[in-house]
């Protein structure tokens, strides 16, 4: 079974000042980035690195998993 990358994503987002806004539909959460000043969704079930990195890019974070 493939483990989820969500805990890593969450920790990186918090370290860069992103804030959890609300629970979205299904397994998604809505976050806001102070860097990009945008709202974006984060699925709790992220299992592949390209998807995790795309989420970080949406937040304006250069770091990659």
ROMAR-221354 format. One record per residue: x, y, z of N, C-alpha, C, O in turn; residue number from 1. Coordinates in pm, whole numbers. Layout:
% ROMAR-221354
[[X, Y, Z], [X, Y, Z], [X, Y, Z], [X, Y, Z], NUM]
...
//
This chain:
% ROMAR-221354
[[84, -118, 0], [0, 0, 0], [88, 125, 0], [189, 130, 70], 1]
[[50, 223, -78], [125, 347, -86], [81, 439, 28], [-38, 457, 52], 2]
[[178, 496, 97], [142, 585, 207], [108, 723, 153], [148, 759, 43], 3]
[[34, 798, 230], [-8, 932, 189], [103, 1033, 220], [176, 1019, 318], 4]
[[114, 1133, 136], [212, 1240, 154], [153, 1359, 228], [221, 1459, 250], 5]
[[26, 1349, 266], [-43, 1461, 329], [29, 1516, 452], [42, 1638, 463], 6]
[[77, 1433, 546], [145, 1490, 664], [265, 1577, 627], [288, 1681, 689], 7]
[[341, 1536, 527], [456, 1615, 482], [410, 1747, 421], [466, 1853, 450], 8]
[[308, 1742, 337], [255, 1862, 273], [204, 1959, 379], [236, 2078, 376], 9]
[[126, 1908, 473], [70, 1990, 580], [180, 2060, 659], [170, 2179, 687], 10]
[[285, 1987, 694], [394, 2045, 772], [467, 2154, 694], [504, 2257, 750], 11]
[[489, 2132, 564], [556, 2232, 481], [468, 2356, 467], [517, 2468, 477], 12]
[[339, 2335, 444], [248, 2449, 431], [246, 2533, 559], [255, 2655, 553], 13]
[[235, 2468, 672], [233, 2540, 800], [364, 2614, 824], [364, 2727, 874], 14]
[[476, 2552, 789], [607, 2615, 809], [623, 2742, 725], [700, 2831, 760], 15]
[[549, 2750, 614], [555, 2867, 527], [440, 2965, 554], [418, 3057, 476], 16]
[[369, 2945, 662], [265, 3039, 702], [129, 3018, 640], [40, 3101, 658], 17]
[[111, 2910, 566], [-20, 2883, 507], [-118, 2845, 617], [-79, 2788, 719], 18]
[[-244, 2878, 596], [-343, 2849, 699], [-457, 2763, 644], [-505, 2782, 532], 19]
[[-499, 2669, 727], [-615, 2586, 696], [-738, 2674, 709], [-757, 2738, 812], 20]
[[-823, 2677, 606], [-943, 2761, 608], [-1065, 2680, 647], [-1138, 2716, 739], 21]
[[-1088, 2569, 575], [-1207, 2488, 604], [-1195, 2353, 537], [-1109, 2331, 452], 22]
[[-1282, 2264, 577], [-1293, 2133, 512], [-1368, 2153, 382], [-1472, 2220, 379], 23]
[[-1318, 2096, 274], [-1386, 2104, 145], [-1474, 1982, 126], [-1517, 1919, 222], 24]
[[-1502, 1950, 0], [-1584, 1833, -29], [-1500, 1707, -22], [-1384, 1705, -64], 25]
[[-1558, 1604, 31], [-1491, 1474, 37], [-1365, 1479, 120], [-1367, 1520, 236], 26]
[[-1255, 1437, 60], [-1128, 1429, 133], [-1039, 1550, 107], [-917, 1541, 121], 27]
[[-1097, 1663, 70], [-1019, 1783, 39], [-1031, 1888, 149], [-1133, 1898, 218], 28]
[[-924, 1965, 165], [-922, 2078, 257], [-890, 2204, 177], [-822, 2197, 75], 29]
[[-940, 2317, 224], [-912, 2445, 160], [-811, 2520, 246], [-831, 2538, 366], 30]
[[-702, 2563, 184], [-594, 2635, 251], [-574, 2769, 182], [-617, 2789, 68], 31]
[[-508, 2864, 254], [-472, 2993, 196], [-324, 3017, 216], [-269, 2989, 323], 32]
[[-259, 3068, 113], [-116, 3096, 119], [-92, 3246, 130], [-145, 3323, 49], 33]
[[-13, 3291, 229], [21, 3432, 236], [125, 3471, 130], [143, 3589, 100], 34]
[[193, 3372, 74], [295, 3397, -28], [229, 3433, -161], [262, 3535, -222], 35]
[[138, 3349, -206], [70, 3373, -334], [-63, 3445, -315], [-124, 3489, -413], 36]
[[-108, 3457, -191], [-237, 3518, -157], [-352, 3450, -232], [-446, 3516, -276], 37]
[[-343, 3318, -244], [-445, 3239, -313], [-499, 3130, -222], [-432, 3085, -128], 38]
[[-621, 3088, -253], [-681, 2973, -187], [-659, 2852, -278], [-662, 2865, -400], 39]
[[-636, 2736, -218], [-614, 2615, -297], [-661, 2495, -217], [-668, 2499, -94], 40]
[[-694, 2388, -288], [-742, 2268, -220], [-628, 2168, -205], [-540, 2157, -291], 41]
[[-633, 2095, -95], [-533, 1993, -65], [-607, 1863, -36], [-675, 1853, 66], 42]
[[-593, 1762, -123], [-656, 1633, -92], [-577, 1561, 16], [-454, 1560, 15], 43]
[[-647, 1501, 109], [-582, 1429, 219], [-521, 1299, 169], [-440, 1237, 238], 44]
[[-559, 1257, 51], [-516, 1127, -2], [-405, 1138, -106], [-396, 1051, -193], 45]
[[-321, 1241, -101], [-212, 1257, -198], [-115, 1141, -183], [-65, 1115, -74], 46]
[[-88, 1071, -293], [0, 954, -287], [120, 962, -380], [209, 878, -371], 47]
[[123, 1061, -470], [235, 1071, -564], [301, 1209, -552], [235, 1310, -529], 48]
[[433, 1209, -568], [511, 1332, -550], [476, 1443, -649], [473, 1559, -608], 49]
[[450, 1414, -776], [415, 1524, -868], [291, 1602, -823], [287, 1724, -837], 50]
[[192, 1534, -769], [73, 1602, -719], [108, 1685, -597], [62, 1799, -584], 51]
[[188, 1630, -507], [230, 1704, -387], [306, 1830, -426], [285, 1936, -368], 52]
[[395, 1819, -523], [473, 1934, -567], [386, 2039, -636], [413, 2158, -624], 53]
[[283, 1996, -707], [191, 2090, -770], [115, 2170, -664], [91, 2289, -683], 54]
[[79, 2106, -555], [11, 2175, -445], [104, 2281, -386], [61, 2393, -360], 55]
[[230, 2245, -366], [326, 2341, -312], [347, 2458, -408], [361, 2572, -364], 56]
[[349, 2431, -539], [363, 2539, -638], [244, 2634, -631], [261, 2755, -642], 57]
[[123, 2579, -613], [4, 2664, -602], [16, 2757, -482], [-36, 2869, -484], 58]
[[83, 2710, -378], [100, 2790, -257], [216, 2889, -271], [237, 2971, -182], 59]
[[290, 2881, -381], [403, 2971, -400], [529, 2926, -331], [620, 3006, -307], 60]
[[536, 2798, -297], [650, 2742, -225], [740, 2669, -324], [694, 2585, -401], 61]
[[869, 2702, -322], [964, 2643, -416], [1009, 2503, -375], [1052, 2424, -460], 62]
[[998, 2471, -248], [1045, 2342, -198], [971, 2227, -266], [853, 2238, -297], 63]
[[1041, 2117, -288], [982, 1999, -349], [995, 1880, -255], [1086, 1873, -173], 64]
[[902, 1788, -269], [904, 1666, -188], [980, 1560, -263], [995, 1448, -215], 65]
//
